[in-house]
């Protein structure tokens, strides 16, 4: 009987210790989540304050001379892998998988390609969601430099973004790359490429602040481009390499001219 009492006492002790461990195990993650969320919000607010806004001197991507107030980017909800941390003032770019010495030439080549496509737009345009009310004063090169500085996406996203624009133009003749549409087409295509290509990306609130758009406008553009592309965002390696070489050659030819 004494032996049975000792066994029961040990069993009760073991149960209480296990229960206490379980209580601690479920309490700690909540504390960690709260602390982590507050730190991320602080970093996000700091990064937002460092991003210069596109003022009227550069023109609005939506309408020249009128630029809406842009809210500070918010942290993605807990458990969502969209945003691990706020982007730094000048986001570090991931190392390119296809690094052959022309990473920066890809960005320059993209600006040249978009400028040439916009210059060739001579026929009458059908107004779409991607059209601005008037051409922004900020050149496409300055706009790409701004995206490059703050987006923090991999260099592959710029190549993939051009592939998306080219697919859009080929399958939908009413979509024309022109001075009125090139800015919105560019930022939407790179946004889709970053979300599809990169492991870490940021919220649309942050991207809208970088691109000089309202959040609801960028959301509409993203959904519109996804629908026009039929949600086919995969780019085969052979197609990627073809467009990458085109951009590198365009940048090289411009440098030697």
N, C-alpha and C positions, 0 to 999 in steps of 0.2 A: 504493500500500500504506500509506503514511503517512497519507493522507487517510482510508482505511478505519479505521485504528486510532483516529484522532481521533473519528470518528463513533461507534465502539463505546464509547469512553470517555465521550462525552457521553450516550450512551444509558444506560450504567450509572449515571452521576451522576443523570440524570433519574429513573430507576427508584428509586434509593435515596431521593431527595427525596420522591417520591410516596409510597413506602412509609412513610417517617417521618411524613409528613402524615396518612396514614391511621391510623397508630398513635396519633398525638396526637388525631385526631378521635374515635376510639373510646374513648380513655381519659378525656377531659375530661367528657363527659356523666355518666359514672359518678361522678366526683368531685363534680360539681355536684349530682347527685341525692342523694348522701350528705350533703352540706352542707345542702341544702334540707330534707331529711327531718329532720335534727337540729334545725334552726331551727323547723320546724313543730311538732315534738314539744314543744319548749320553750314555744312560744306556747300550744299546746293545754293543757299542764299548768297554765300560768298562768291561762288562762281558766277551767279547771275549778275551780281553787282559789277563784275569785271568785264562783262560783255558789252561793248558799245552798241547803242541802238542806232538803226539806220534813220538818220534825220531827214528833214525835208531837203537838205542840200544835195542828198543823193537820190531823192525821189523814192516813192513807195513802190514796192513790187505790185501792190494792188492799184494804187492811183498816185501819180506823181504829185508831190506837195502835201499829201494828206497821209499821216502816219498814225495809226491807232495806238493807244496806250497798251503795252504788252505786259501781262502779269509775269511775276517771277516764276521760274520753272518749279514744279512740285516734285516731290519724291514719289516714286512708284509705290503702290500699296505693298505691304509686307507679304512676302511669299511670292511676289512677282519678280521674275528675273530680268525685267526690262531694264532696270537701272540699279546697278550696284552702288555707284557713288556718283556724285556730281562731277561734271566735266571740269577740268582745270581751265585756267584762263587761256592757255594755249595747249590744247589737248595733245597728248603724245600719240603719235600715229603708230599702230602696230607694224611689225616688220612684214614686208611683203613676201608672200610665198614664192613669187616669180621675180625675185630681185636679180635683175641683170644690168643694173647700173642706170636705169632710166625711170626710176620711180617718180621723181619730180617732173620729168619730161611728160609723163602721163597726164599730170594735172595741166601743164602748159598746153599739151596737145589737145586736151578736152576743150579748153577755152578757145583754141584756134578752130577746132571742128564746129563748135556751136556758133561761133561768129560767122564762119563761112556758110553754114546752113541757114542762118538768119539773113545773111546778105543775099542768098539765092531765092528767098521768098518774095517773088514778084507778083504772083497771081492773087486774086481776091481771096481773102480769108473768111472762113466761117467762124464766128465768135464762139469760143468754147469756155469751159471753166478755167482753162489755163491762160486765158488772155487777160492782160491788164487793161485798165481804162485808157492809159497812155504809157508810152515807153518810159521805164525808169531811167533816171539820170545816171545811176551807177552802171558802169560797163560790166559786161559779162565776165571779164577777166578779174575785175575787182570783186565781183560777187563770188566767183569760184575761190579766190584767195581767202575771202571771209569764211566760206564753208570749210575750206581746208584748215583754217586756223582753229575753228571752234568745234567742228563736228567730231574730230578725233577718230574717224573711221579709217579702215585699212585702204591701201592704195587700190586694191582690187575693186572697191566700190565705185570708183570713178570710171573704170572700164565697163563694169556691169551696168552702170547708169546710162552710159552711151548706148549700150546694147538695147536697153529698154526703150530709149527714145527712138532708136532706129526701127525697132519692131513696131512701135506705136505708129510711126509715120508710114511704114510699109502696109500695115493692115488697116489703117484708118486714114484715107486720103484727106479727110476733112481736118485732121490735125496737122498744123503747119508750124514748123520752127521758125519763128519770126521775132523781131525785136519786142513784140508785145507778149510773146508766150515763152520765150527761151528761159527766162529766169524761173518761172514756176515749173516748167518741165524739168529743168535741171535739178532744183532742190527736191522735187517729188521723186524723181528717179533715183537720186543718191540716197534719199531717205529709205526707199524700198530696198535698195541694194544693201544698205547698212543693216537693216533688220533681217534680211535674208542671208547675208554673207557673214556678218560678224557675230561673235558670241555675246558681246556686251554692246548695248546701244542705249539711247536715252529716250525720254518721253517726248511726245509730239509738242508739248508745251515748250520744252527746251529748243527743239528744232525750229519751231515757229518764231521764237525770239531771235534765233540766229538768222533766219531767212527773211525777217521783216514781214511776217504774215500774222493774221489772227489765227488762233488755235482752231476754230471751227472751219476756217477756210482751208487750212492745211489738212484737216481730217477729210474734208470733202475731196480735195485733190488726190489724196492717197487712195481713197475708195474708188474714185473715178479711174485712176490709172490702173489699179488692180483689175477692175472690171474690163477695161479696154485690152489689157494683156491676157485676159481670161485666166488670171491667177497663175500663169506660167512664168515663174521667175527663175527657173534653173537655166544656167548658161553652161553648155558643154565646154570642156577645156579647149577644144580646137577652135570654137567660136570666140572664146575669151582671148586666146593667143592671137587670133587674127585681128581683133579690134585693138589689142594692146600694141601690136606692132604698127598699126595704122597711126595711133596716137603718138608713138615714139618717133615715127618718121615725120609726122607733121611738125612736131616740136623741133626736130633736128633741121628740117628744111627752113623753118622760120629763123632759127639761130644763125644759120649759115648765110641767109639772104642779107 
